Amino acid sequence: MTTLAPPPGQESARRSHRAGPPADGGLNSRARRLFTGPEDDPRWARPVLWGILLLATALYAWNLTSITGNTFYDAAVYSGTKSWKAFFFGALDSGSFITVDKPPFALWVMGLSARVFGYGTWQLMLPMVAAGTGSVALLYRSVKREFGAVAGTISAVVLTLTPITVAITRDTNPDPILVLLMMLGAVALLKAVRNGKLMPLVWSAVAIGFAFNTKMMQAYVVLPAFFLVYLWAANASLGKRIRNLAVATVALVVSSAWWMVIVDLIPASSRPYIGGSTDNTVWDLVIGYNGFGRIFGASSSVGSQGNGASFGGSSGLYRMFNEIMGGQISWLIPFAAIALIGGLVLRGRAPRTDAKRAALMLWGGWFVLHFLTFSLAEGTFHPYYVTAMAPGIAALAGAGGVQLYRAFREGAAAKWAWVLPVAIAASSVWAVVLLQRVSGSGTVYTVAEIVVAVAGIASVLGLLVGRFTRRHRLMGFAALAAVVALLAGPAAYSVSAATSSTNGTNPTAGPSTGGGMGGGGGMGGAPSGAKSGTKPSGSGTGKMGTPPSGGTAPSGTGSSSSSTGESTSESGTRQAGGGGTGGGTQVSSAMITYLKKHQDGATWLLAVSTDQTASSIILESGQPVISMGGWSGSDNAMTLAKLKSLVKSGKLHYIMVSSTGGQGTNSEITTWVKAHGTAVSAYSGLYRLDASDVS
């Protein structure tokens, strides 16, 4: 079989050729190199990279102060700015009653920004924008090293214009931090493969460990590919490879488990309840709600079955292409899959340590593992999870695409040389299908559909004619037309995500195509007491959540809403969701004013049923609020004995209960509160309890 793999010595020589430092060591020369790149790079490469990074930053940060945030995480970050205890545990409230249902690394990053610059929209978004742009830069560097500047540039553009990546990077969910950490792990791993040394592999493991402390088991999706690539391709003996992997595994365990071990060793009475768990341990959260429950849809932990599973459509291999997910991530999946297979075939006879094949194996494994995990997951699934798959698709589009083009142009590996036009045609046709789904949603999508069709046809015909007539320049223009055809659709969706309001809890890009709950954001307030000038622009409120059906939240009310379990009425009231305690009642700005006036030294302003209700009140009032039931209202965080203790000690006076009762522990609490508390007649469902009410 004919391959494109050059002799090992020749390829090693080419890889080792790097522009050295300036002869005079001058600062000006080094500064020029920063903008112009190494001397052996094409002149256009570094300026184009800077342009891509500016484009990424613009998409992620456009109209920054109006960006919708996830009130759940926003409230936890705010609480962390008020209490170092809440900061460390990732508690929802500054009183540290309950944690969010994720480990706190992303909250720490946003929290440190807020502590340095003050709490506000841009302060929380700054780390997210930096993480998104940083991931683009890392991918460019990684792909360029092995496949050249053209491949690196294509990969960077594809990642920048991945619609769901634009949408989630304009949000305060932890996923951009997760992707950056995983990217750091991948870059370090490929370095370890090239030089066979231990420390790059250890740093790769540490990066994945910190990713674990961002979104737990999702960070481990790439591990099979990491282990396989190093074990197969690392430039070291088999014994050394196995030994290095063993040491890196220890580093992975330590960097992953240190926070979990510390938290679980602290007595439950001295720390917050672990939100999302069934037994108040982080370990249960790892293997249940944020672990196997996400995959198999059945767990002892609440919310792992059904709660959010339908946001991305039914599980199955078609999920990534369905009405909800297709426009978010699937544009280049056909091209990436074909490029992966073709690229590996073209490297078929390369040495075991071939760096190009190792990179293709890594990015291909990244893509395939994420595709299968997200497609087949039967538990909670949100569209924005798939932003973690985007680097794999982007890397394959650049690296694999360039290899296929060279094979086509040079006539090598004749059986595979014709794969490139097929790959371009497949993804172009799929892009037209996706754009047809949203026909009538706006002129930009109609224009994109025309561009895809025209550029796709021109590309395929240009490649074929150029190949038969030996016109290399024509093939080059055809390749540029292919890039336009493959990116026109994602670009339209990405611009839409950057210029319109999205759902802070479940952000998506482009027009709604059924069930993804993308939508525009409602209005929410920054906490009173935040530093002057740190509130979002407008009337002093920041957009958080989803507007009610048929209207938007009124300007200046300071009310906020979440897309799951609550809505905001036009009178400025907030509908508390979730069954049980606090479900079906309304919270108004007037009620919050009343609670603050009569707080009487209590630690917590109010106790409600769910995280989403508590978080919006925390952000509006600036005061700690207890979420008794966690995200879904079904956590066992509050017991009757604990409630009585808080009331008797004067730490809590007000409890909001449902007029319809509740289930489980909440039902017991509701009955007791109604029997012993004093109803506040002006506000339905609100009761006051004092120490004298506890027998």
C-alpha positions in Angstrom: 0.0 0.0 0.0 1.3 3.5 -0.9 1.1 5.9 2.0 2.0 9.5 2.7 4.3 8.7 5.6 7.8 10.1 4.8 11.0 8.3 5.9 11.3 8.6 9.7 14.6 10.5 9.5 13.2 13.1 7.1 10.1 13.7 9.2 12.1 14.0 12.4 14.4 16.5 10.7 11.4 18.5 9.6 9.9 18.5 13.1 13.1 19.5 14.7 13.5 22.5 12.4 12.3 25.4 14.5 13.3 29.0 14.3 15.7 29.7 17.2 15.8 32.9 19.3 17.0 36.1 17.6 20.7 36.2 17.2 20.9 39.5 19.2 18.4 38.3 21.8 16.7 41.7 21.4 13.3 42.3 22.9 12.0 43.9 19.7 12.8 40.8 17.7 11.0 38.6 20.2 8.0 40.9 20.2 7.9 40.7 16.4 8.1 36.9 16.6 5.0 37.0 18.8 3.0 38.5 16.0 4.8 37.0 13.0 5.5 33.5 14.3 8.5 31.2 13.8 10.6 31.9 10.7 9.7 28.5 9.1 6.0 29.4 9.3 4.2 30.8 6.3 3.9 34.6 6.5 0.2 34.4 6.7 0.0 31.9 9.5 0.5 34.0 12.7 -1.6 37.0 11.5 -4.4 34.6 10.5 -4.2 33.0 14.0 -4.5 36.3 15.7 -7.5 37.0 13.5 -9.1 33.7 14.5 -8.5 34.4 18.2 -10.0 37.9 17.8 -13.0 36.4 16.1 -13.4 33.8 18.9 -13.2 36.5 21.6 -15.7 38.7 19.7 -18.2 35.8 19.4 -17.8 34.8 23.1 -17.8 38.4 24.5 -20.2 40.3 22.2 -22.4 42.6 24.2 -20.9 41.1 27.3 -23.0 42.8 29.9 -26.2 41.4 28.4 -25.1 37.8 28.5 -27.5 35.4 30.1 -26.0 33.5 33.1 -27.1 30.4 34.9 -28.6 31.7 38.1 -27.8 28.5 39.8 -24.0 28.9 39.4 -24.2 32.7 39.6 -25.7 32.5 43.1 -23.0 30.0 44.2 -20.2 32.3 42.9 -21.8 35.3 44.7 -22.1 33.3 47.9 -18.4 32.3 47.5 -17.5 36.0 47.4 -19.2 36.5 50.8 -17.8 33.4 52.6 -14.6 31.4 52.1 -16.4 28.4 53.5 -19.0 28.6 50.8 -16.2 29.2 48.3 -14.4 26.0 49.2 -17.4 23.8 49.3 -19.2 25.3 46.3 -22.2 26.1 48.5 -25.3 27.7 46.9 -25.7 30.1 49.8 -23.2 31.9 51.9 -24.6 30.2 55.0 -23.4 27.0 53.5 -26.5 24.9 53.9 -26.2 23.0 50.6 -23.7 22.7 47.7 -24.4 22.9 44.0 -24.4 19.5 42.3 -21.0 19.8 40.8 -17.5 20.1 42.2 -16.4 23.7 42.6 -13.3 24.3 40.4 -15.2 26.4 37.8 -16.9 28.3 40.7 -13.5 29.0 42.1 -12.2 30.4 38.8 -15.2 32.7 38.5 -15.2 33.5 42.2 -11.6 34.6 42.2 -12.4 36.9 39.3 -15.4 38.3 41.2 -13.3 38.8 44.3 -10.7 40.7 42.4 -12.9 42.8 40.1 -16.2 42.8 42.0 -19.3 40.7 41.4 -21.0 41.3 38.0 -21.7 39.9 34.6 -18.4 40.6 32.9 -16.4 39.6 36.0 -18.0 36.1 35.8 -17.8 35.9 32.1 -14.1 36.9 31.8 -12.8 33.5 32.7 -15.2 31.8 30.4 -14.3 33.9 27.4 -10.6 33.4 28.2 -11.2 29.6 28.5 -13.0 29.5 25.1 -10.3 31.5 23.3 -7.5 29.6 25.1 -9.0 26.3 23.9 -8.9 27.6 20.3 -5.2 28.6 20.7 -4.3 25.2 22.2 -6.0 23.3 19.4 -4.2 25.4 16.8 -0.8 24.8 18.4 -1.4 21.0 18.8 -2.6 20.4 15.3 -0.1 22.7 13.6 2.8 21.0 15.3 2.2 17.7 13.5 0.1 18.6 10.4 1.2 22.2 9.5 -0.2 25.7 9.6 -3.1 25.0 7.2 -4.4 22.1 9.3 -4.0 24.1 12.5 -5.8 27.1 11.0 -8.7 25.0 9.8 -9.0 23.3 13.2 -9.0 26.6 15.0 -11.7 28.1 12.8 -13.9 25.0 13.1 -13.7 25.1 16.9 -14.4 28.8 16.9 -17.5 28.5 14.8 -19.0 25.4 16.5 -22.4 26.7 17.4 -22.9 25.0 20.8 -19.4 26.1 21.8 -20.3 29.7 21.1 -23.5 29.4 23.1 -22.0 27.7 26.2 -19.0 30.0 26.3 -21.4 32.9 26.6 -22.7 31.4 29.9 -21.7 30.6 33.4 -22.0 26.8 33.2 -18.7 25.1 33.9 -18.2 23.5 30.5 -15.7 26.0 28.9 -13.4 25.4 31.9 -13.8 21.7 31.5 -12.9 21.8 27.8 -9.8 23.9 28.4 -8.5 21.6 31.1 -9.1 18.5 28.8 -7.3 20.3 26.0 -4.4 21.0 28.3 -4.4 17.3 29.1 -4.4 16.3 25.4 -1.5 18.7 24.6 0.6 17.4 27.4 -0.2 13.8 26.5 1.0 14.3 22.9 4.2 15.8 24.2 4.7 12.8 26.4 4.1 10.5 23.3 6.7 12.4 21.3 9.5 12.4 23.9 8.5 9.4 26.0 9.2 11.3 29.3 7.2 11.0 32.5 6.5 14.5 33.5 4.4 15.6 30.5 2.2 12.5 31.1 1.9 13.4 34.8 0.8 17.0 33.9 -1.7 15.5 31.5 -3.2 13.4 34.3 -3.2 16.4 36.7 -5.1 18.5 34.0 -7.8 15.7 33.7 -7.9 15.5 37.5 -8.8 19.2 37.7 -11.3 18.7 34.9 -12.8 16.0 37.2 -13.2 18.6 39.9 -15.1 20.7 37.3 -17.7 18.2 36.0 -16.7 14.9 37.6 -17.0 11.8 35.4 -17.5 13.7 32.1 -13.8 14.5 32.3 -12.9 10.8 32.2 -14.6 10.2 28.8 -11.3 10.8 27.0 -9.2 8.6 29.3 -9.4 5.4 27.2 -8.0 7.2 24.2 -5.3 8.8 26.3 -4.2 5.5 27.8 -4.3 3.7 24.4 -2.4 6.3 22.5 0.4 6.6 25.1 0.7 2.8 25.5 0.9 2.3 21.7 2.8 5.2 20.4 5.0 6.7 23.1 8.7 6.9 22.2 9.8 4.6 25.0 10.2 0.9 25.8 7.1 -1.1 26.7 8.2 -1.4 30.3 8.8 2.3 30.6 5.5 3.1 29.0 3.7 0.9 31.5 5.6 2.3 34.5 4.9 5.9 33.4 1.2 5.1 33.0 1.1 3.7 36.5 2.7 6.8 38.0 0.4 9.1 35.9 -2.6 7.1 37.2 -1.6 7.9 40.7 -1.3 11.5 39.8 -4.8 11.3 38.2 -6.3 9.8 41.3 -4.7 12.3 43.7 -5.6 15.3 41.6 -9.2 14.0 41.1 -9.9 12.9 44.6 -8.3 15.4 46.9 -11.3 17.7 47.3 -13.7 14.8 47.5 -11.7 13.1 50.2 -11.4 16.3 52.3 -15.1 17.1 52.1 -16.2 13.6 52.9 -13.8 13.4 55.9 -15.4 16.6 57.4 -18.3 15.8 59.7 -21.7 16.4 58.1 -22.6 18.8 60.9 -19.6 21.0 60.0 -20.2 21.3 56.2 -23.0 21.8 53.7 -25.2 19.0 52.5 -23.8 17.6 49.2 -26.4 18.7 46.6 -27.5 15.9 44.3 -26.4 13.1 46.6 -28.6 10.6 48.4 -26.4 10.1 51.4 -24.7 13.5 51.8 -21.3 12.3 50.3 -19.4 13.5 47.3 -18.6 9.8 46.5 -22.4 9.2 45.9 -22.5 12.2 43.7 -19.6 10.9 41.6 -21.0 7.4 41.0 -24.7 8.4 41.0 -26.0 11.7 39.8 -22.8 12.8 38.0 -21.6 9.3 37.1 -23.4 6.1 36.0 -26.8 7.8 36.4 -26.0 10.0 33.5 -25.1 7.1 31.3 -27.7 4.4 32.3 -30.5 6.7 33.4 -31.1 4.7 36.6 -29.5 5.7 39.8 -30.4 6.0 43.5 -29.7 9.7 43.0 -32.5 12.0 42.1 -32.6 13.6 38.7 -30.5 10.9 36.9 -33.6 9.7 35.1 -35.8 11.9 33.1 -34.9 15.3 34.6 -33.4 17.0 31.6 -33.0 13.8 29.5 -35.4 15.0 26.9 -33.5 18.3 26.4 -31.4 16.7 23.7 -33.9 14.2 22.4 -34.1 10.4 22.8 -31.0 8.4 23.2 -29.6 6.5 20.2 -27.0 6.8 17.5 -29.1 9.4 15.7 -29.3 11.8 18.7 -26.5 14.0 17.4 -28.4 14.5 14.2 -31.9 15.0 15.5 -34.0 18.2 15.4 -32.5 19.5 18.6 -28.9 18.5 18.4 -28.2 18.6 14.6 -27.6 22.4 14.3 -25.5 22.5 17.5 -22.7 20.0 16.7 -23.3 17.7 13.7 -22.3 20.0 10.8 -18.9 18.4 10.3 -19.4 15.0 11.8 -19.6 13.3 8.4 -16.4 15.0 7.2 -14.6 14.3 10.5 -15.5 10.6 10.5 -14.4 10.1 6.9 -11.2 12.2 7.5 -10.4 10.0 10.6 -10.6 6.8 8.7 -8.8 8.1 5.6 -6.1 9.7 7.7 -5.3 6.5 9.6 -5.2 4.5 6.4 -2.8 7.0 4.9 -0.5 6.6 7.9 -0.8 2.8 7.7 2.9 1.9 7.3 4.3 4.6 9.5 6.5 3.5 12.5 4.8 2.8 15.8 5.9 6.1 17.2 4.6 8.1 14.3 3.4 11.4 15.9 0.9 12.1 13.2 -0.9 8.8 13.6 -0.8 9.2 17.4 -2.5 12.6 17.1 -5.1 11.2 14.8 -5.7 8.3 17.2 -6.1 10.8 20.1 -8.4 13.2 18.4 -10.3 10.3 16.8 -10.7 8.6 20.1 -11.8 11.9 21.6 -14.5 12.3 19.0 -15.7 8.7 18.9 -15.8 8.3 22.7 -17.8 11.5 23.2 -20.1 10.7 20.3 -21.0 7.3 21.7 -21.3 8.5 25.3 -23.6 11.4 24.5 -25.6 9.5 21.9 -26.3 6.5 24.1 -26.7 8.3 27.5 -30.1 7.6 28.9 -29.9 9.9 31.9 -29.9 13.6 32.2 -28.6 15.2 29.0 -28.4 18.8 27.9 -27.3 19.9 24.4 -24.5 22.0 25.7 -22.6 18.9 27.0 -21.5 18.2 23.5 -19.2 21.2 23.4 -16.7 18.7 24.8 -16.9 16.8 21.5 -16.0 19.9 19.4 -12.2 19.8 19.8 -12.1 16.2 18.4 -14.3 17.2 15.4 -12.3 20.3 14.7 -8.9 18.6 15.0 -10.0 15.8 12.5 -11.4 18.4 10.1 -8.1 20.2 10.0 -5.6 17.3 10.3 -7.5 14.7 8.4 -8.8 17.1 5.8 -5.3 18.3 4.9 -4.0 14.7 4.7 -6.9 13.8 2.3 -6.2 16.9 0.2 -2.5 16.1 -0.1 -3.4 12.5 -1.1 -5.9 13.7 -3.7 -3.5 16.3 -5.1 -0.5 14.1 -5.2 -2.3 11.0 -6.4 -0.9 8.9 -3.6 -2.9 5.9 -2.2 -5.1 5.9 -5.3 -7.9 4.0 -3.6 -8.3 6.7 -1.0 -7.4 9.7 -3.0 -11.0 10.2 -4.1 -12.3 10.3 -0.5 -11.9 14.0 -0.1 -14.7 15.0 -2.7 -17.0 12.4 -1.1 -16.3 13.8 2.4 -17.0 17.4 1.2 -20.2 16.3 -0.6 -21.5 14.4 2.4 -21.1 17.2 4.9 -22.3 19.8 2.4 -25.5 17.8 1.7 -26.0 17.4 5.5 -25.5 21.1 6.0 -28.3 21.8 3.5 -30.6 19.4 5.3 -29.9 21.2 8.6 -30.6 24.6 7.1 -33.7 23.3 5.5 -35.0 22.5 9.0 -34.9 26.2 9.9 -36.0 27.6 6.6 -38.1 30.7 7.2 -36.3 31.4 10.6 -34.3 34.3 9.1 -32.5 35.6 6.1 -29.1 34.6 7.4 -30.1 30.9 7.3 -31.4 31.2 3.7 -28.2 32.9 2.6 -26.1 30.2 4.4 -28.1 27.5 2.6 -27.4 29.1 -0.8 -23.7 29.6 0.1 -23.4 25.9 1.2 -25.0 24.6 -2.0 -23.0 26.8 -4.4 -19.7 26.5 -2.7 -20.1 22.7 -2.1 -20.8 22.1 -5.8 -18.0 24.4 -6.9 -15.6 22.6 -4.5 -16.4 19.1 -5.7 -16.4 20.0 -9.3 -13.2 22.1 -9.0 -11.4 19.3 -7.3 -12.4 16.7 -9.9 -11.6 19.0 -12.9 -8.3 20.1 -11.3 -7.3 16.5 -10.7 -8.0 15.4 -14.2 -6.4 18.5 -15.8 -3.5 18.6 -13.3 -4.3 22.2 -12.4 -3.1 22.5 -8.9 -4.2 26.1 -8.5 -7.8 25.1 -9.4 -7.7 22.4 -6.7 -6.4 25.0 -4.2 -9.4 27.3 -4.9 -11.7 24.3 -4.7 -10.3 23.5 -1.3 -11.0 27.1 -0.1 -14.6 26.7 -1.5 -14.9 23.5 0.6 -14.0 25.4 3.7 -16.7 28.0 2.9 -19.3 25.3 2.2 -18.5 23.4 5.4 -18.5 26.5 7.7 -21.3 28.7 6.3 -24.0 26.9 8.3 -22.1 26.8 11.6 -21.1 30.4 11.1 -24.8 31.5 10.8 -25.7 29.6 14.0 -22.7 31.0 15.8 -23.5 34.6 14.9 -27.0 34.0 16.1 -25.8 32.7 19.4 -23.5 35.7 19.8 -26.1 38.3 19.0 -29.2 37.0 20.6 -30.2 36.2 24.2 -30.2 32.5 25.1 -31.4 30.4 28.0 -28.9 30.6 30.8 -29.8 27.2 32.2 -29.7 25.3 28.9 -28.1 27.5 26.2 -28.3 26.5 22.5 -27.4 28.3 19.3 -29.6 29.2 16.3 -33.4 29.0 16.0 -35.3 26.6 18.1 -36.0 23.3 16.2 -37.9 21.5 18.9 -37.4 20.9 22.6 -33.9 22.2 23.1 -35.2 25.1 25.3 -32.7 27.6 23.8 -34.8 30.7 23.8 -34.1 34.2 25.1 -33.3 35.3 28.6 -35.3 37.0 31.2 -34.3 39.7 33.6 -32.5 39.1 36.9 -31.0 41.3 39.5 -27.5 41.6 40.8 -27.3 41.3 44.5 -27.7 44.4 46.6 -24.4 45.2 48.2 -22.4 44.3 45.1 -19.7 46.8 44.3 -20.8 49.9 42.6 -20.6 49.7 38.9 -20.5 45.9 38.8 -24.1 45.3 38.0 -25.0 44.5 34.5 -25.9 47.3 32.2 -29.5 48.5 31.7 -31.7 49.2 34.6 -29.3 47.7 37.1 -30.4 44.1 36.4 -28.7 41.3 34.6 -30.3 38.8 32.3 -30.7 35.4 33.9 -33.0 32.6 33.0 -36.0 32.5 30.6 -38.9 35.0 30.2 -42.4 33.9 30.9 -44.6 32.6 28.2 -46.1 35.6 26.4 -44.0 38.3 28.0 -40.6 39.4 29.4 -39.6 40.2 32.9 -40.3 43.9 33.7 -37.3 46.2 33.7 -36.2 47.4 37.0 -38.0 44.8 39.1 -34.9 42.9 39.9 -36.7 39.7 39.5 -35.0 36.7 37.9 -36.1 33.3 36.7 -34.9 29.9 35.8 -36.0 27.8 32.9 -36.6 24.8 35.0 -39.2 24.9 37.7 -40.1 28.6 37.9 -41.4 31.5 35.8 -41.7 35.2 36.3 -45.1 36.9 35.9 -45.5 40.4 34.6 -46.3 41.7 38.0 -42.8 40.9 39.1 -43.6 37.7 41.0 -41.6 34.5 40.7 -43.3 31.2 40.5 -41.5 28.7 42.6 -41.3 25.3 40.9 -40.8 21.7 41.9 -43.2 19.8 44.1 -43.1 19.6 47.8 -42.1 22.4 50.1 -42.2 25.7 48.4 -43.7 24.4 45.2 -46.5 26.3 43.6 -46.0 29.5 45.6 -45.0 32.9 44.4 -42.0 35.2 45.5 -42.3 38.9 44.7 -39.9 41.7 45.1 -42.2 43.1 47.7 -42.0 39.9 49.6 -38.2 39.9 49.5 -38.2 43.5 50.9 -40.5 42.3 53.7 -38.3 39.4 54.5 -35.2 41.6 54.7 -37.0 44.0 57.0 -38.0 41.3 59.4 -35.0 39.0 59.2 -34.2 39.8 62.8 -30.6 38.6 62.8 -31.3 35.2 61.2 -28.5 33.7 59.1 -30.9 32.8 56.3 -33.5 35.1 54.8 -35.8 32.2 53.8 -36.1 28.5 53.2 -37.6 27.3 49.9 -37.8 24.0 48.2 -35.4 24.1 45.2 -32.1 25.5 44.1 -33.5 27.4 41.2 -35.9 29.3 43.5 -33.3 29.9 46.1 -30.6 31.1 43.6 -32.8 33.8 42.1 -33.7 35.1 45.6 -30.1 35.1 46.6 -29.1 37.1 43.6 -31.9 39.7 44.2 -31.6 40.0 47.9 -27.9 39.4 48.4 -28.8 37.3 51.4 -28.3 33.5 52.0 -31.4 31.4 51.3 -31.8 27.7 52.1 -32.7 25.3 49.3 -34.2 22.4 51.3 -34.5 20.0 48.4 -31.6 20.7 46.1 -32.0 21.1 42.3 -35.1 19.0 41.9 -36.6 19.5 45.3 -36.0 15.9 46.2 -32.7 16.0 48.0 -32.8 15.0 51.7 -30.9 18.1 52.7 -33.5 19.3 55.2 -35.0 17.1 57.9 -37.6 18.1 60.4 -35.1 17.8 63.2 -32.6 20.1 61.4 -35.4 22.6 60.7 -36.4 22.7 64.3 -32.8 23.3 65.4 -32.3 26.2 63.0 -35.5 27.8 64.1 -34.8 27.3 67.8 -31.3 28.8 67.4 -32.8 31.9 65.6 -30.9 31.1 62.4 -34.1 30.8 60.3 -37.5 32.4 60.7 -39.3 32.2 57.4 -40.2 29.1 55.4 -42.1 29.0 52.2 -44.4 25.9 51.8 -46.6 24.6 49.1 -50.4 25.1 49.3 -50.7 21.6 47.9 -48.4 19.8 50.3 -45.5 17.6 49.2 -43.9 14.2 49.3 -41.5 12.4 51.6 -39.6 14.5 54.1 -41.0 17.7 52.6 -44.5 16.6 53.4 -43.6 16.1 57.0 -42.0 19.6 57.1 -45.0 21.2 55.4 -47.4 19.7 57.9 -45.3 20.8 60.9 -44.7 24.3 59.5 -48.4 24.8 58.9 -49.3 23.5 62.4 -46.7 25.6 64.4 -45.9 28.6 62.2 -47.7 31.9 61.8 -48.9 32.5 58.2 -47.9 35.8 56.7 -51.3 36.7 55.2 -49.9 39.1 52.6 -47.9 36.4 51.0 -49.3 33.0 50.1 -47.3 30.0 51.4 -45.1 32.1 53.7 -44.8 31.2 57.4 -42.8 32.7 60.3 -41.4 30.5 63.0 -39.7 31.5 66.2 -37.9 29.6 68.9 -41.1 29.6 71.0 -42.8 27.6 68.3 -40.4 24.7 68.7 -41.6 22.3 71.4 
